[in-house]
Amino acid sequence: MPELIPVIDLMQGRVVHARRGDRQAYQPLRSRLVEGCVPADVVDALLAATTARHIYIADLDAIRRLGGDHTKVIAALAERHPQVEFWVDGGFADADAALALHQATGATPVLGSESLTEPDTLAKLSAAGVPALLSLDYRGGVPLGAAWAHAPEFWPARVIAMELARVGSEAGPELALIARLRAQRPDVAVIAAGGVRDAVDLAALDEAGVPAVLVASALHDGRLAVPR
């Protein structure tokens, strides 16, 4: 089965519930796993429920260019859980921004195609010894960001198939998108994101050759129980 990678979305110091990529409408998280929406408490609960080795963080303040970010919060989480690799999408436009986040927190930058503006970003990070992932962002099947970011020759070893319209939607994963990306670059690990509901979806992703999947809603509402 694919590795489960829990997701937290940070906005104004709180964990919020992502739904269909409509970021301005996100509300504070409500979960069966934890009371409240304090980032440290939510991460503690997700790790207790899943024994995850990775946590994905979307810093929505940074992505939305609201004049702030959650670097201090992320650094504290990384210090609290040194055994976990944190993947962070901070709306990075270039290598300098991604490198600054990595140096401040130790987290692995996630470069979102919707935010990226510099084609040499991956090369610069690699030269600095900083691993990175590329999130291929889509909304309703429409690729977001520069065309060069979606060109297969640009991709690193790990990419995320991020269909924002399916995030928190209970619509199931976008299997057709995943199949298309895998066909373009069979040597690249395609990580699924958006729409996962239950163990049936995980089985479908496993059959599709997906090594890992980003999950939030199905964990918090109890539809996806992780065997211990």
N, C-alpha and C positions, 0 to 999 in steps of 0.2 A: 504493500500500500504506500501511497505517497506520504512523505514526511509532512506533518502538520506544523505550520508556522503561524502562531497566533499574531493577530494584528491589533495595534492600538492607534487610534487617531487622536492627536493632541491639538486642542484649540483653547487658547487663553488659560493654559495651566491645567486643563481638565481632559479626561478621556471622553470623547463624544462617540455617538453611534452613527456610523456612515451609512447613508442610504442613497443609492443610485447616483453618486457623485455630485449631489446637490449640496455643496459644502456650506453655503450660507444658511441652510435649513437644518444642519446637524444639531441634535439635542444631546444633553449629557447622557452618558451611558447608564442603562438600567440592565442589570445582569443577575442571573441566578447564582453566579459564582462568587459575587462580592457585593458588599454594600458600598454605595457611593461611586465616585469617579476620580479618585485620587490616583495618579499614575502608578506610584509604587505599590499601592494596594491591588490595583488591577493586574499589574504584571505578576505580583506574588501569586494571585489566584490562578492566573492562566498557567503559570509554570507548575503549580501544584496539581492542576487538572490534567496537564498534558505531558509533563516532563520534557518540554520542548528544548531543543538545542539552539534555536534561532527565534528571535522576535522581530517582527517588522513594525516600524514606527513611521507614520505619516505625520510630519510636522506641518499642520495645516496653516498655521500663522505664517511660516516661512514660504510655503507653496503659494499662498494667496497674496504674498508681498504686503503683509499688514504692518510691517515695521518692527517685527519682533520674531523671536524663535524660541525653541525649547532646548537650547544647547545645554544649559545647566541641569535641566531635568533629565536629559538623556545621559549626561555624564554621571549623575547620581545613580541612575538605574544600572548603568554599566558597572559602576563600582559595587553596587549592591549584589549584582549577579555576574561575577567574573567568568563563570562557566558558560555564559550565553553569548552568542554572537548577535549583536543588534544590527539590523539593516535599517537604514534611515533614508527616507525620501524627504529632503529639505528644500525641494524646489530649486535644485542647483542649476545655475545657468552655465557654469564653467568649472574648470578644474580647481581654481583657487578656492571657491566656496566649498566644494566637496572636500578638499584637502584640509581646510580650516576645521570643518566638522570632525573629520577623522582625528586630527591632532588633538582636539579638545576633548574628545569622548572615547576614542578607540573604535568607534562604530564603523561599519562598512557602508559607504555611500551607495544609495540607489539613485541612478540618474534617470529622471523621468523625461520621456521624449517631449511631453507637453511643455517642459521648462527649459530644456537644454538648448543653448545657442551656439556653442563652440564645438565644431567637429573634432578638434584634437583633444577633447577632454579625457577620453579613455586612454589615449596614448600617454598623456602627461601623468595621469594617475598611475599607470603601469610603470612608467619610468621612475616614479617616486616610491614604488613598492607598495602601493595602496590598492587592494582589490576593490572592485566595484561591480555592481549589477546594472543592467539597463532595463528600465520598465518601458515596454512598448505600450503606450497609452492609447486607448480607443474609447470613443463614446458612441454607442449605437452602431458599431462597426466602422466608424469613421476614424482613421488614424489621426492622432493629435501631435502637433509639433512639426519640426522640419522633416522633409522627405528623406534626407540623408540618414536621419536617426532610425528610420524604418528599413533602410537598405540592408539586406542580410550580410554584406561584406563588412558592415560597421559593427556588428554585434560582438560582444564579449562571450565568454564561455557560458554565462548564465544570463538569461533574459526572463522577464516577467510578462506574461500575457495579461495585461490589465484592462479589462472591460469595465469601465466606470459605471455604465448603465446597469450592470448586474450586481454591483456592490450593495450588499444588504437587501437584495431584491427578492430572494427566495426563488429565483428563476432557473437555477442550475448553472453550471459552468459553461463557458462558450467553447464547446468542443471543436466546432468547425474552425474557429480562429487558431486554436492550439494545433490542430492537424495541419493547417496551412503553414504556420510558422515552423513546425517540425519538418515539414517537407522541404522548406526552403533551406534549412540548415540542420541536417540530421545530427551533426556533431555538437550542437548547442543544447544545453539543458533548458527546456521551456518550463517555467514555473507558473502554475495556474493562479489566477486571482479573480474573485468576483463570482457570487452566486452559489457557492457550495452549500448544500442543504443537509446532507446526511451521508450514511455509509454507502448508499447506492451510488451517489455522485463520486465518492472516493474510489469505488470500484471501477467506474467508467473512466476516471482519470488515470488509474493504474493501467487499465487496458490500453489507454492512449499513449502510454509511455511517459507520463508526467512524474518526475521524481519528488516533487514537493508542491504544496498548495498553501496559499494564504487564506486564513479562516478567522472570522470574528463572530458574526451573528449566530451561526449554528452552535458555537461553543457557549455563548452567553445565554441563549434561550433553551439550551438543553437538548436540541435536536441531534447533536453530534456528541455522543458520550464516548470518551476515550478509554479503552481497556487499560487497566493497571496491572 
